[in-house]
């Protein structure tokens, strides 16, 4: 059965009380996981309350008992991969088997300019991302000291004690749809590939390509989990759904890969994604962070109880 997860944009008004209520609701409602973005701010518009990624995930690790969690995804453009691997290893030890470490190259120009981080041009950005993936995967997967010499990062006998391997596998998730850069990196490094806003046909195309790339890397395609992050527009009834659609066409949004409807309409859309090869879906909830009843109702509907 497809995993159903809740996804929150951490820069869109998330405070500690909101995050704590959402995390408790996600676990109580039966969601398989809780995931969040890692941004200072949105590409445009006012600056809203934003909760820092790793402190928020540490709270989830300590205060929940069942759900998986992680970033989708943390940019290496302003997250030093050596420090991020250490942070992830610590949380992995606190909640073994529940953290999924999502990594990305970075894309939001505004936050990089405002906070003084160099996003780099696209070629250099992906060279840096490739090195970051090499650094992170070696630090969390290998036992013993790690050395690496690259254009952007250096390691000389670096080692985490206790070693993350002693707590089981810490899965690496690579997010993005790009067939020329992102999918080859997923085939090389990832335990999970996370597509973004794809409809069923688009997802099928990407996983067929991913399968070929995995075989080229000498890997079994079954080794890599395939997940999708897409927006959910959910209403407790038709009136609330229409309000949240705000004039947009539900049918057109569904055709584009969004999940739209009331409780009775959600399961069929999830089954269609599962038939397309989606093994887990992250439902991006952006309509009302204080609608805990809605989040709980969505979880019950999605999980069939």
N, C-alpha and C positions, 0 to 999 in steps of 0.2 A: 504494500500500500504506500502511496506517495506520502512523504513527510510534509507536514504543513507547519510553516513557521511564520511568526509575526516579525515585521521589519519596521523599524522606526528611524526617522531622520533626526539624528541627535542635535542638529543645529536649528531645528524649527520650533523653538520654544520649549525644549526639554529642560526641566529642573529636577532636582533630586526628588521632591515629592511625586512629581509626575512619573519619573522613571521607576521609582519604587512601586507605585500603584500599578503601572503597566507590567512590570516584571512579575509581580504576584498574580495579576490577572491572567497573564499568558500561561503561567504554570497551572493555575487552577482550572483554566478553560480547556486544557488538554493539548495546547500547541506543542509541537515537538521541539521548537526552539524559538529563541528571541535574538534577533540580529539588528544591527544599527549601522548607520553611516559614520564616517569619521571626517567631519568638516568643521572649520571654524565658522563658516557662514555660507549662505547660498550665493550663486553667481551674481544675483542682483536682488534689489529690494533692501528693506531695513535689516539691521542686525538684530536678531532675536536671541533669546536665552539659548545657550548651547552648553551641553554637558560633555566634559572631556571623556574620550573613549575609554582609556585603560582603567581609570578610577571607577567608571560606571560598570565595567565588566568584572572588576574585582568584587564589587558589591553583589552582582548577580551570582558569581561563583560561590560566595559565602552565604548568601541568603536564600538561594533556591536549592533544590535537591535533585531535580530530574531533567530539566530542559537543557538542550544544547544552546550555545550562544557564541557570538563573535562579531567581528566587523565585516561588512560587505561594502567596501573594502577599505583597509588602512593604506594610505598612500606613502610609498617610500620616499617621495619627494620632500616631505617634512617629518617623516618618522625614520630616524636612523635605524637601519635594519638590525644592527648589533644590539642596540638598546631594546628594540621591539621584540627581538627573539628572547631576550632576558625577561622582559615583562611577561611575554606569553608563556615562557617556561615556568615562571612562578605561579601564574594562574592555573596552568595545566597541573601543577603539583597540588594546588588547592582543590581542584575539581577535576580529577583525572577522567579523560574521555569525553568531556563536555565542550571544551573550547575548540572552535574551528577557526584557524588563523587565516583570514582573508586579506590578501595583499593586492595592491594595484600600483600603477605607475604614477598616478596623479593626473588631474585634468582641470581643476577649477582655478582659472587664472586669477580671479579676484582675490581669493584668500592667500595665494602665493605672493601677490603684489603687496597686499596690506600688511602681511607679517614678515615680508622680506625673505621668502624662500625662493630659490631658483627652480622654476618648473622645467627649464631647459627646452630646446627644440625637440621635435618628436623623435628624431634618430638618437640623440644623446639621452633623452628621457628613457627610451627603451633599453639602451645599453646600460644605464644605471639600474633600471628595474631588473634586468637579467642578472647583473652582479648581485643585487640585493637578494634575489631569490636563491642564488648560489650560497650566499653567506647564511641566510636564515635556515635553509634546508639542511646545510651541513651542521650548523650549530645545534639544531633540535633533533637531528636524526642520527648523527654519528657519535660514537662513544670515544672519549679521549680528546686530546688537543686537536684544534683545527687551525690550519694555516692557509692563507689565501692572499694573492697579490693581484689587484685589479686597477682599473682606471679610477675608480671611485672609492674603493674600500680595501683595507689591509687587515689581515689577521696573522698573528705570529704565535701559535701555540695557545689560542684562545679556547677556553673550556668553561662550561657551566657545571657547578657542583651544588646539589646533586644533578646528575645528568638527566635531561628530560626523558630520555629513552626508558629510564627506570620506572616511569609512571605510565608507560604505554605510548601508543602513537599519538603525536600531535599533528592533526591533519592540516595540510596547506591548501588553501582555497585561492584560486585565481579567477578574478571576475572580469568580464568584458566579452564583446562579440567579435573583435577584429580577427579576420581569418589569416592575415599576413603576419601579425606580431603576437597577439594575445593567445590565440589557440595553439600555436607552436610552443609557446612558453608553458601553457597548461599541460601539453603533452609531455614536456620534458620534466616539469617539476611538481605538478599538482596532484593532490589526492582527490580534489573536487574542482570541477569547472562550474562557474556560476554565470549563466547568461543573463542579459538585462533587457527587459521589455520586448522579448521576442514572442511572436505568435507561434502556434503549433508547427506550421510549415517552416518558419525560420529556424525554430529549434531543431527540427529534424535535419535540416541542411547542415547546421553547425555540428551536430553530434556525428553525422556521417563523416564530415571532414576531420573531426577530432579522432574518430576511430582510425582513420588512415594515418594521421600524424602519430598516434600512439604506436601503431604497428611499425612505423618507420623508426621510432625510438626503441623498438624491441620490447615494448610494454604490451601487456594484455589490456584491451580496452575496458574490460570489466573492472580493472583496478581503480578507475576514476569515476567518482560519483558525478552525476549531471543534475544541476539544480538551476532554478530560474528565479530571478527577482523581478516582480511586476507589481504594479499598483492595484490595490483593491478599492473598489467603491461599494460600500455595503450600507444597506438601510434596514432598519428594523421593520419597516413597512414600505409600501410603494411611495407614500408621501415623502418620507425622509430620503428615500433613494432619489426621487426626482429633485429634491432640494440639493443634494450633494452632487448630482450630475450637473446642475446649474446650466441647463440647456444643451449639454453635450448628448450625443446619441449613444445609448447603451449598446446597441448593436455594433456601431462603428468601433467603439472602444473594445468590445469583446473580440472583434475581428483583428484588432491590432495587438491582441494578447493580454488585455487587461481583464481582471476578474470583477464582474459587475453584477449586483443583484441583491435580493433578499435571501434569507436563510434557505428557502426552498430552491433557489437558483444556483447556489454556489457549488454543491457537490458535483453536478453534471459537468461544470466547467473544469473542475479539478480532475475528473475522470478523463476528459479530453486531453488535458496536458499529460497525464500519466500515459495515455495511449501513444502520445508523441515522443515518449522517452524521458519525460521529466521525472526524476526520482525524488525531488524535494522542491517545494516552492516557498519563497519568502514573500509574504503578502505585505506590501508597502502601505502602511496605514498613515495617512497624512490629514484626514478630514477633521478630526477633533481628538486631541490627545487626552482630553478629560472624559471622553465617552467610554468609560470602563465597562459599562453594561454592553455597549456595542462591541467592544473587543471580546468580551466573554461570549456574546451571542455568536460572533463570527467564528470563534474557536470551536464552539459546540457544533455549529453547522458544518464547518469544514471537516471536523473529525467524526461526524456522524453520530453524535450523541447529544 
